[in-house]
């Protein structure tokens, strides 16, 4: 096994320090330094690194513990049996891996049943009964030692002070102390009426209430206990434990089930994912256990978590990731907007790889830098936002982001200025109307969608009249309104509208070209279409996927990512889709010139160069701008460039005439 790289060792150490700090504030001081979702994301990253480099696991790692030290305000109690936490999983693949690992540790004829329940967001608690009477309530603490909070727990109305039904001499029940969402909202309404600060969230309030020294405070708040485990007596299955819990008089979630196959478990995950927002209590996942308690116990514990149970976490509204680059996009109005290019991460059910940074002032406020680890969130926005920079994980060699320097490096041909009183840099000498007209002209040009009748003068007429305020407005044009413009009659208006509508199913490559993505010409558009097959796939392409395409380098890849990170661009694409614009991919794998590469130099007598290049691409060929050893042939028109012919001769590349070219494409 190869030694871990120095940067991995440094990353692990920093992650441990940050998670330990979070856990101390959250579990000991009842303070939250970041969201639980963000903390889960950091812990998941640390777990994966330690799984990859197990020699780096240490006893003090956050993955080897359950929670922080208990407060000294209450009597400490040693648990009769360790209160463990569950390992988190985030996908079906991770669940299947968990199942496979367990099957390797049991006899070959073993058949698992799976017990599932919703994962409640509360304070874990252990209740001890003797002869049916509640004797002690103990918090989780560090898993081995908790705190005696019996006086507070006795005030919780739905905890039986005496068990119902038949019970043995000793009973230990475990569950969550929670506050229901409706009750929490009522409490906050009272806080507002009293002019006091509202509580942050139900989970923190429940934990804080249980740790109050005065039981009257606990009695005044609507705490509830939801049972999830019966330690003693030890029942044959988890399902029977739940049945017995309810017989004893405990409330459970009501969402527990037993399944015979993983696919049934996945269906349950989907069902709960769709309905969990309607539950009375907060939840962030689903618990999955091997139902048979004998098998469960035999599989044992690895580190601080049981092998036979996991917690599936639903997509978080927040997560952590790293900033790989910061690129600047130029919007429809000439405004320069910075975008963070991120390591791909799942947030709120979708993969995110870029986040808007708004403007230079926001970058300065966050002090966000390339290489930083950040918390990102989604709150109904198309593009995620950066909530916070975790500076304790910042690389030592990081430098502040120089906005004006980045503008000059990324757009050396443009000049920018920042209007007085504004936070946005803009392109000097450009207005939104001018940029729109140029975008429309290019959208309709021959290399792009080749819309007959939509030349420069007609574009000006449509924009100046107010009929077209965006590219999407082209597909909203009506013959009657267009014909009223000075440059149009009924027939020309009808022809233009029809020509525009006919591009709704244009080829994907032509449509990508028409978007006018910086550094993406006709040939690069063909490569993108061939690789991604649909606009939807291209929209979510990662930098690594883009760089895998032979003729795409760092600059082009970042330009593409920046285009699909711009909110205006995404809104425009969504509008186009709603208007029925659906570019189609044409499979060219069986065309005669697939795999061949050509260059055209000089003037052709029968057609323009763009038309000739389109004809070559329609046969599956690649058209490039420079001669290389991979060039199939140089097509020479009148007065070809000497540099190209000399290089072709030197490399032994065939040079063919226009007549040969005509035969080639016929």
C-alpha positions in Angstrom: 0.0 0.0 0.0 1.4 3.4 -1.0 2.0 6.1 1.6 -0.6 8.8 1.8 0.3 12.0 0.1 1.2 15.0 2.3 -1.8 17.0 1.1 -4.2 14.1 2.1 -2.6 14.0 5.6 -3.0 17.8 5.9 -6.6 17.6 4.7 -7.5 14.9 7.2 -6.0 16.8 10.1 -7.8 20.0 9.2 -11.1 18.1 8.8 -10.8 16.5 12.2 -10.1 19.8 13.9 -13.0 21.5 12.2 -15.5 18.6 12.9 -14.3 18.3 16.5 -14.8 22.0 17.0 -18.3 21.8 15.5 -19.2 18.8 17.6 -18.1 20.5 20.8 -20.2 23.6 20.2 -23.2 21.6 19.0 -23.3 18.7 21.5 -21.7 20.3 24.5 -22.5 24.0 24.4 -25.8 23.7 22.4 -24.4 26.2 19.9 -24.3 25.6 16.1 -21.3 26.8 14.1 -22.6 25.4 10.9 -25.7 23.5 9.6 -26.0 19.8 10.5 -26.1 19.1 6.7 -22.7 20.8 6.2 -21.2 19.0 9.1 -22.5 15.7 7.7 -20.8 16.5 4.4 -17.5 17.1 6.1 -17.7 14.0 8.1 -18.6 12.0 5.0 -15.5 13.4 3.2 -13.3 12.4 6.2 -14.8 8.9 6.4 -14.0 8.4 2.7 -10.4 9.6 3.1 -9.9 7.3 6.1 -11.4 4.4 4.2 -8.9 5.1 1.4 -6.0 5.4 3.8 -6.9 3.3 6.9 -3.4 3.7 8.3 -4.3 7.3 9.1 -7.3 6.4 11.4 -6.6 7.6 14.9 -8.6 7.0 18.1 -9.4 10.7 18.4 -10.9 11.0 14.9 -14.5 12.2 14.8 -15.4 9.1 12.9 -14.4 7.0 15.9 -16.6 8.8 18.4 -20.3 9.5 18.8 -20.5 13.0 20.3 -18.7 15.5 22.5 -18.1 15.4 26.2 -21.2 15.6 28.5 -21.8 18.9 30.4 -20.8 18.9 34.1 -24.2 20.3 35.1 -25.8 16.8 35.6 -24.6 13.6 37.2 -22.7 11.4 34.8 -24.0 7.9 34.2 -22.3 5.0 32.4 -24.5 3.3 29.9 -25.3 -0.4 30.4 -24.7 -0.8 26.7 -23.0 1.7 24.5 -25.3 4.2 22.6 -23.9 4.0 19.1 -24.5 6.2 16.1 -25.0 4.9 12.6 -22.8 5.2 9.5 -24.3 7.5 6.9 -24.9 6.4 3.3 -26.0 8.8 0.5 -26.9 6.6 -2.5 -28.3 3.2 -3.6 -24.8 2.2 -4.6 -23.5 2.7 -1.0 -26.4 0.7 0.4 -25.7 -2.2 -2.0 -22.0 -2.1 -0.9 -23.1 -2.2 2.7 -25.3 -5.2 2.0 -22.5 -7.0 0.1 -20.0 -6.5 2.9 -22.4 -8.0 5.5 -23.2 -11.0 3.3 -19.5 -11.8 3.3 -19.5 -12.2 7.1 -22.5 -14.6 7.4 -23.1 -18.2 6.3 -23.8 -18.5 2.6 -27.4 -19.7 3.1 -28.3 -16.5 5.1 -31.2 -14.4 3.8 -31.5 -10.9 5.2 -34.7 -9.1 6.0 -34.5 -5.3 6.2 -36.1 -3.2 8.9 -36.6 0.5 8.1 -37.8 3.5 10.0 -37.7 7.3 9.4 -34.7 8.9 11.1 -36.0 11.5 13.5 -34.1 14.8 14.2 -34.0 15.0 18.0 -32.0 14.3 21.1 -31.1 10.6 21.7 -32.3 9.3 25.1 -32.1 6.1 27.1 -34.9 5.3 29.6 -34.5 2.7 32.4 -37.4 1.0 34.0 -37.4 -1.2 37.1 -40.5 -3.3 37.7 -42.3 -1.1 35.2 -41.5 2.2 36.9 -39.3 4.9 35.3 -36.2 5.1 37.4 -33.7 7.0 35.2 -33.3 8.9 31.9 -29.8 9.3 30.5 -28.7 11.3 27.5 -26.4 9.8 24.8 -23.3 11.9 25.9 -20.2 10.4 24.3 -21.9 7.0 23.8 -20.3 5.5 26.9 -21.2 8.1 29.5 -24.3 10.3 29.5 -26.1 12.6 31.8 -28.9 11.9 34.3 -31.8 14.1 33.2 -34.6 12.1 34.8 -36.3 15.1 36.4 -36.7 16.9 33.1 -37.7 13.7 31.2 -40.4 12.9 33.7 -42.2 16.1 32.6 -42.7 14.7 29.0 -46.3 13.8 28.8 -46.0 10.9 26.3 -43.4 9.0 28.4 -45.1 6.4 30.6 -44.1 6.7 34.2 -45.3 3.1 34.5 -45.2 0.7 31.7 -48.4 -0.9 30.3 -49.0 -4.6 29.7 -46.6 -7.4 30.7 -43.1 -6.4 31.4 -39.9 -8.0 32.8 -38.1 -6.6 35.9 -35.7 -4.4 33.9 -36.5 -2.6 30.7 -34.3 -0.2 28.7 -35.9 1.9 25.9 -34.1 4.2 23.6 -35.5 7.0 21.4 -35.5 10.6 20.5 -36.8 13.6 22.4 -38.3 15.9 19.8 -40.5 19.0 19.4 -43.1 18.8 16.6 -42.9 21.4 13.9 -46.4 22.9 14.7 -45.6 23.2 18.4 -42.3 24.9 17.5 -44.0 27.5 15.4 -46.4 28.2 18.2 -43.6 28.7 20.6 -41.9 31.1 18.3 -45.1 33.1 17.8 -45.2 33.5 21.6 -41.5 34.5 21.6 -42.3 37.2 19.0 -45.3 38.5 21.0 -43.0 38.8 24.1 -40.5 40.7 22.0 -37.9 37.9 22.5 -35.6 36.3 20.0 -37.2 33.3 18.2 -35.6 29.8 18.7 -33.3 28.6 15.9 -34.8 25.1 15.2 -36.7 22.3 17.0 -33.7 20.0 17.5 -31.6 22.6 19.3 -34.6 23.7 21.4 -35.3 20.1 22.5 -31.7 19.5 23.4 -31.4 22.8 25.3 -34.6 22.2 27.2 -33.5 18.8 28.4 -30.3 20.3 29.7 -32.0 23.0 31.8 -31.4 22.6 35.5 -35.0 23.7 36.3 -37.5 21.0 35.4 -40.2 23.7 35.2 -38.7 24.9 31.9 -39.0 21.4 30.5 -42.5 21.1 31.8 -43.5 24.3 30.0 -42.3 23.1 26.5 -44.1 20.6 24.3 -41.4 17.8 24.3 -42.2 14.4 23.0 -40.4 11.1 23.1 -40.4 8.8 20.1 -39.1 5.3 20.8 -36.8 3.5 18.3 -35.1 0.7 20.1 -35.6 -1.8 22.9 -32.3 -2.8 24.5 -33.8 -4.9 27.2 -35.6 -7.3 26.8 -33.7 -8.4 23.7 -36.4 -9.4 21.2 -35.8 -11.7 18.2 -36.2 -9.0 15.6 -36.3 -5.2 15.4 -39.9 -5.4 14.2 -40.9 -7.3 17.4 -39.0 -4.7 19.4 -41.2 -2.0 18.0 -44.3 -4.0 18.6 -43.2 -4.5 22.2 -42.4 -0.7 22.6 -45.9 0.1 21.6 -47.3 -2.5 24.0 -45.4 -0.8 26.8 -47.1 2.5 26.0 -44.4 4.2 23.8 -45.0 6.2 20.7 -43.0 5.4 17.6 -42.8 7.1 14.3 -45.4 4.9 12.7 -43.1 4.6 9.6 -41.4 1.3 10.5 -41.6 -1.6 7.9 -39.9 -4.9 7.1 -38.8 -5.7 3.5 -37.3 -8.8 1.9 -35.3 -7.2 -0.8 -33.0 -4.1 -1.4 -35.3 -3.0 -4.2 -38.2 -2.7 -1.8 -36.0 -0.7 0.5 -35.2 1.7 -2.3 -38.9 2.1 -3.0 -39.4 3.0 0.6 -36.6 5.5 0.5 -38.3 7.1 -2.5 -41.7 7.1 -0.8 -40.4 8.7 2.4 -38.4 11.2 0.4 -41.7 12.4 -1.2 -43.7 12.4 2.1 -41.3 13.3 4.8 -41.9 17.0 4.6 -45.5 16.3 5.8 -44.3 14.6 9.0 -45.0 16.3 12.3 -41.4 16.0 13.3 -38.1 16.9 11.6 -36.2 14.2 9.8 -33.2 14.0 7.5 -33.0 10.3 6.6 -34.1 6.7 6.9 -32.6 4.0 9.2 -32.0 0.6 7.6 -31.2 -2.4 9.8 -30.9 -6.1 9.4 -34.1 -7.2 11.0 -32.8 -10.4 12.8 -31.3 -9.3 16.1 -29.1 -12.4 16.4 -27.5 -11.7 13.1 -27.4 -8.0 14.0 -25.4 -8.7 17.2 -23.1 -11.2 15.6 -22.0 -8.8 12.9 -20.7 -6.6 15.7 -19.3 -3.1 15.7 -16.6 -1.6 13.5 -15.1 1.5 15.2 -18.1 3.2 16.8 -20.9 2.1 14.4 -22.7 -1.3 14.0 -22.1 -3.2 10.8 -25.7 -4.2 10.5 -27.3 -0.8 10.3 -26.9 2.4 8.3 -28.6 5.8 8.0 -29.6 6.9 4.5 -29.3 10.7 4.4 -31.6 12.5 2.0 -30.1 15.2 -0.2 -29.1 18.1 1.9 -30.0 21.7 1.3 -26.4 22.5 2.2 -23.1 20.7 1.6 -19.4 21.3 1.5 -17.1 21.3 -1.5 -13.9 22.9 -2.8 -13.5 25.8 -5.2 -11.4 24.8 -8.2 -11.5 28.1 -10.0 -13.3 31.5 -10.3 -14.4 32.5 -13.8 -16.2 35.6 -14.9 -19.1 35.6 -17.3 -20.4 38.5 -19.4 -24.2 38.7 -19.3 -26.7 40.1 -21.8 -26.3 43.6 -20.4 -22.5 43.6 -20.4 -22.3 43.0 -16.7 -19.4 40.8 -15.5 -20.5 38.2 -13.0 -18.1 35.9 -11.1 -18.8 32.2 -10.8 -17.1 29.6 -8.6 -16.2 26.3 -10.3 -16.7 23.6 -7.7 -15.9 20.0 -7.2 -19.2 18.3 -8.1 -21.4 17.7 -5.0 -25.1 16.7 -4.6 -27.2 19.5 -3.0 -31.0 19.2 -2.6 -31.1 16.3 -5.0 -29.1 17.6 -7.9 -25.4 17.7 -8.7 -23.9 21.1 -8.3 -20.6 22.2 -9.8 -20.8 26.0 -9.9 -22.2 28.7 -7.7 -22.7 32.4 -8.4 -20.6 34.8 -6.5 -22.6 37.9 -7.6 -19.9 40.6 -7.7 -16.5 41.7 -6.6 -17.8 43.1 -3.3 -19.3 39.7 -2.4 -16.0 37.9 -3.2 -14.3 40.4 -0.9 -16.9 40.0 1.9 -16.6 36.2 1.8 -12.8 36.4 1.2 -13.3 33.4 -1.1 -10.3 32.0 -2.9 -9.4 29.3 -5.3 -8.7 26.1 -3.3 -11.1 27.1 -0.4 -13.6 24.7 1.1 -17.0 26.3 1.2 -20.5 25.6 2.4 -23.0 26.0 -0.5 -26.8 26.0 -0.3 -29.9 25.9 -2.4 -32.9 27.9 -1.5 -35.1 27.8 -4.6 -32.4 29.5 -6.8 -31.3 28.0 -10.1 -27.7 28.6 -9.2 -26.5 27.6 -5.7 -25.0 30.2 -3.4 -21.9 30.2 -1.3 -22.9 30.5 2.4 -19.5 30.4 4.1 -15.8 29.8 3.6 -14.3 27.3 6.0 -11.0 29.2 6.4 -9.6 26.6 8.8 -9.3 24.2 5.7 -7.7 26.9 3.5 -4.5 25.8 1.8 -1.4 27.7 3.1 -0.4 29.0 -0.3 -3.8 30.6 -1.1 -4.0 34.2 -2.3 -6.9 36.7 -2.3 -8.8 36.8 -5.5 -7.8 39.9 -7.6 -11.0 40.8 -9.5 -9.6 43.4 -11.9 -6.6 41.2 -12.7 -8.9 38.3 -13.4 -11.0 40.5 -15.8 -7.9 41.5 -17.8 -6.6 37.9 -18.0 -9.9 36.4 -19.0 -11.0 39.1 -21.4 -7.8 40.8 -22.6 -9.6 42.3 -25.6 -12.2 44.1 -23.5 -12.1 47.1 -21.2 -14.2 47.2 -18.0 -15.4 50.0 -15.8 -17.4 50.1 -12.6 -20.2 52.8 -12.6 -20.3 55.0 -9.6 -22.6 53.7 -6.9 -22.8 50.2 -8.5 -21.2 46.9 -7.4 -21.0 45.4 -10.9 -18.2 45.8 -13.4 -19.4 46.4 -17.0 -17.9 46.2 -20.5 -16.9 49.7 -21.6 -18.6 51.0 -24.7 -21.2 48.2 -24.7 -24.9 48.4 -23.9 -27.4 45.6 -23.3 -29.1 46.4 -26.6 -25.9 46.2 -28.6 -25.0 42.9 -27.1 -28.5 41.6 -27.8 -28.3 42.6 -31.4 -24.9 40.9 -31.9 -26.2 37.7 -30.1 -29.2 37.6 -32.4 -27.2 38.1 -35.5 -24.8 35.3 -34.6 -27.8 33.1 -33.6 -29.2 33.5 -37.1 -25.9 33.4 -39.0 -24.8 30.6 -41.4 -22.4 28.9 -39.0 -25.2 28.8 -36.5 -29.0 28.3 -37.3 -28.8 30.0 -40.7 -32.2 31.7 -40.4 -33.2 33.2 -43.7 -34.4 36.8 -43.5 -32.8 37.5 -40.1 -29.8 39.6 -41.1 -28.4 42.7 -39.4 -31.0 45.2 -40.5 -33.9 43.1 -39.6 -32.4 42.3 -36.2 -32.1 46.0 -35.6 -35.7 46.6 -36.6 -37.0 43.8 -34.3 -35.0 45.0 -31.3 -35.7 48.7 -31.8 -39.4 48.0 -32.1 -39.4 46.2 -28.7 -40.8 43.0 -30.2 -37.5 41.1 -29.4 -35.9 41.6 -26.0 -34.2 38.2 -25.9 -33.4 35.3 -28.1 -36.4 33.4 -26.7 -38.6 36.3 -28.0 -37.8 35.2 -31.6 -40.0 32.2 -31.1 -42.8 34.4 -29.8 -43.0 36.5 -32.9 -46.4 36.8 -34.6 -46.8 37.5 -38.4 -49.3 40.2 -37.8 -47.0 42.2 -35.5 -43.9 41.7 -37.6 -45.7 42.8 -40.8 -46.4 46.2 -39.2 -42.7 47.0 -39.0 -41.3 49.3 -41.8 -39.0 46.7 -43.3 -41.7 44.0 -43.6 -44.7 43.1 -45.6 -47.1 40.2 -45.0 -45.1 37.7 -47.1 -41.7 38.6 -45.7 -43.1 38.5 -42.1 -44.7 35.1 -42.7 -41.4 33.8 -44.2 -39.3 35.0 -41.3 -41.6 33.6 -38.6 -41.7 30.2 -40.4 -37.9 30.2 -40.8 -37.5 30.8 -37.1 -40.0 28.1 -36.2 -38.3 25.6 -38.4 -35.1 25.9 -36.3 -36.9 24.4 -33.2 -35.5 21.0 -34.1 -32.2 22.1 -35.5 -29.2 19.9 -35.1 -27.7 20.0 -31.6 -24.3 21.0 -33.0 -25.8 24.0 -34.8 -27.8 25.0 -31.8 -24.7 24.9 -29.5 -22.9 27.0 -32.1 -25.8 29.5 -32.1 -25.6 30.0 -28.3 -22.4 32.0 -28.9 -20.4 30.4 -26.0 -17.1 32.1 -25.8 -14.3 30.0 -27.6 -16.9 27.5 -28.9 -16.9 27.5 -32.7 -18.6 25.2 -35.1 -16.2 22.3 -34.8 -16.0 22.4 -31.1 -19.8 22.5 -31.1 -19.8 19.3 -33.2 -17.4 17.6 -30.7 -19.7 18.7 -27.8 -22.8 17.3 -29.5 -21.0 14.0 -30.3 -19.9 13.6 -26.8 -23.0 14.6 -24.8 -25.8 13.8 -27.3 -28.2 16.3 -25.7 -28.3 19.9 -24.3 -29.4 18.6 -20.9 -26.2 16.4 -20.7 -24.0 19.3 -21.7 -25.6 21.6 -19.1 -24.4 19.4 -16.3 -21.1 18.4 -17.8 -18.1 18.4 -15.4 -14.8 20.0 -16.2 -13.2 16.6 -16.3 -15.7 15.4 -18.9 -15.1 18.4 -21.0 -11.3 18.0 -20.8 -11.6 14.4 -22.0 -12.7 15.8 -25.4 -9.5 16.0 -27.5 -9.9 19.5 -28.9 -11.0 21.1 -25.6 -8.5 22.6 -23.2 -8.7 24.4 -19.9 -9.8 27.8 -21.3 -12.6 26.4 -23.4 -13.8 24.0 -20.7 -14.0 26.9 -18.2 -15.8 29.1 -20.7 -18.4 26.3 -21.2 -18.8 25.9 -17.5 -19.2 29.6 -17.0 -21.8 29.8 -19.7 -24.0 27.2 -18.0 -23.4 28.8 -14.6 -24.9 32.1 -15.7 -28.5 32.5 -14.4 -29.6 34.6 -17.4 -28.3 31.9 -19.8 -30.1 29.1 -17.9 -33.4 31.0 -17.7 -33.1 31.7 -21.5 -32.5 28.0 -22.2 -35.5 27.0 -20.0 -37.6 29.6 -21.9 -36.6 28.2 -25.2 -37.4 24.7 -24.1 -40.9 25.8 -22.9 -41.4 27.4 -26.4 -40.7 24.0 -28.0 -37.1 24.5 -29.0 -35.7 21.0 -28.9 -32.4 20.6 -30.8 -31.8 17.0 -32.0 -28.6 15.0 -32.1 -27.8 13.3 -35.3 -25.8 10.1 -35.0 -23.0 10.3 -37.7 -21.2 7.1 -36.8 -22.0 5.4 -40.1 -21.2 8.4 -42.3 -18.5 8.1 -44.9 -16.0 10.6 -43.5 -16.2 9.8 -39.8 -12.7 9.8 -38.3 -11.2 11.9 -41.1 -9.9 15.5 -40.6 -9.7 18.2 -43.2 -8.5 21.8 -43.6 -9.7 24.2 -46.3 -7.2 26.9 -47.5 -7.7 29.5 -50.2 -10.9 30.6 -52.0 -13.3 28.1 -53.4 -15.1 29.0 -56.7 -18.3 27.0 -56.2 -19.2 27.9 -52.6 -18.1 29.8 -49.5 -15.8 28.2 -47.0 -18.5 28.0 -44.3 -20.7 26.1 -46.6 -17.9 23.7 -47.6 -17.0 23.1 -43.9 -20.7 22.4 -43.2 -20.8 19.9 -46.1 -17.7 18.1 -44.7 -19.2 17.9 -41.2 -22.5 16.6 -42.6 -20.5 13.6 -43.9 -19.0 13.1 -40.4 -15.6 14.7 -41.0 -13.8 17.0 -38.6 -12.7 20.4 -39.9 -9.8 22.1 -38.2 -7.8 25.3 -38.7 -4.2 24.0 -38.6 -2.3 21.2 -40.3 -1.1 18.4 -38.0 0.0 14.8 -38.5 -3.6 13.7 -37.9 -4.9 15.8 -40.9 -6.4 13.6 -43.6 -6.0 16.1 -46.4 -5.6 19.8 -47.1 -8.2 21.1 -49.5 -6.7 23.8 -51.7 -8.8 26.5 -53.3 -7.4 29.6 -55.2 -4.3 31.0 -53.5 -4.0 28.7 -50.5 -1.9 29.8 -47.5 1.8 29.1 -48.0 2.2 28.2 -44.3 -0.4 25.5 -44.6 0.9 24.0 -47.9 4.5 24.0 -46.7 3.5 22.2 -43.5 1.4 19.7 -45.4 4.3 19.0 -47.7 6.7 18.6 -44.8 4.3 16.2 -43.0 3.4 14.3 -46.1 -0.3 15.3 -45.9 -2.1 15.0 -49.2 -3.3 18.3 -50.9 -6.4 18.0 -53.0 -8.1 20.4 -55.4 -11.6 21.8 -55.3 -12.7 19.4 -57.9 -11.4 16.5 -55.7 -13.3 18.0 -52.8 -16.6 18.1 -54.9 -16.1 14.4 -55.7 -15.4 13.7 -52.0 -18.7 15.1 -50.8 -20.8 13.9 -53.7 
